[in-house]
């Protein structure tokens, strides 16, 4: 529901932003449990041919949590190296 249509948006309101981060495979300890041959097959499905690093995901989350993204809402941020387009 939009805040203004619900009579909830005032000059003092901050509103609400809802965004989703969809990172795909990230090079973490959890992924290390996957056999190397499977990981190599996954990398072949990713146009940049590598897994994401945690810092690449963190930068987007940091941006979305900052005032710089105050006009962004309802978006899915696919940080997946082009794996899902």
Secondary structure, DSSP 8 states (H G I E B T S, - for coil): --TTTTT---TT-------EEE---B-SHHHHTS-HHHHHHHHHTSTT-S-B-HHHHHHHHHHHHSGGGTT--S-EEE-STTS--
